Amino acid sequence: MTKQPKFTALHLDARDIPPPSSISPEAQAFLSGAAESPPLNRDYPAIDDVEGWRRWVEAAEENMAGLQAGAADLLAKANVETLTIGEAPCYRATSKAGDAKADNVIFSIHGGAFIAGGGEGCRIGAQVAAVQFGATIYAPDYRMPPPHPYPAPLDDCMAAYREVLDRHGAKRVVVHGMSAGGNLAAALMLRAVAEGVPLPAGLVLETPELDLTESGDSFQTNRTIDVILQGSLEIMNRLYAGGHDLKDPYLSPLFGDFSHGFPPTLITAGTRDLFLSNAARMLHRLRAANVPVELLVYEAMPHGGFFGAPEDMVLKQDIRRFAESCW
């Protein structure tokens, strides 16, 4: 057996980390409020406690609904319908604005640590995105664990993606995924290549959860500093994986082979994001495979953004600009 080398860990003294003056007052207020009352409950049930996870998801989705409350005025500006594709619903949303271009399509995969964010949250997210991006949004409401671990969520995304391509063609589609949705979006691209399915015009990985082994540096350096994801999601990762190897590229797309094809990609993260290392490492993996890729990092932003600060609008404008360049 090869003896593993021992390295000295850096010890940090306890210290306070205030919101920086380099961000907007709204963003500073969000960081301050989240420091006092973190939005995500980290008292996770045991991995086999199905009823405990049901209650945890209900509470998480209540918190997510509160964070989405600021977007209520956008909902009246979008039309939405529910499609059934394979085993799961898929929401199709369009903006009512006259300048919206229905032939521009975003296939948007929601986040939520693989176990939350579906249903009403997914539908609302589709409507908000339709207004923000002036495009047709398809948002698969994929099945989730505990009852439906991997590969069911990825299967549902693949079925919906194939349907969208049949309706619109690959050249009019940009795939977008946030957090766990970023994981599924990247895994979807790897699977599309493996199955000979056309790739989209572009891919947006917004603060993506690309490495379920959590091997990157920011899982240590941004632990607790990220007021949204204050620590490891290891138990949810194992819940999603359902006994499969976390290093499998369909579970941790960071470890995939991108040399056989991958779409032009925009990656976003924040300096306080627990997943910052995922974004930085993916940038270099894609560059090594000669994939056109850009990484945008936002000052002091935690996982998921500031939920209503001006910086969030800048991020959405950057995503829209990238999508329009792909269309």
Buried (B, 14 or more C-beta within 10 A) or exposed (E): EEEEEEEEEEEEEEEEEEBEEEBBEBBBBBBEBBBEEBBBEEEBBEBEEEEBBEEBBEEBBEBBEEBBEEBEEBBEBBEBEEBEBBEBBBBBBBBEEEEBBEEBBBBBBBBBBBBBBBEEBBBBBBBBBBBBBBBBBBBBBBBBBBEBBBBBBBBBBBBBBBBBBEBBBBEBBBBBBBBBBBBBBBBBBBBBBBEEBBBBBBBBBBBBBBBBBBBBEBBEBBEEBBBBBBBBBBBBBBBBBBEBEBEBBBBBBBBBEBEEBBBBBBBBBBBBBBBBBBBBBBBEBBEEBEBEBEBBBBEBBBBBBBBBBEBBEBBBEBBBEBBBEBB
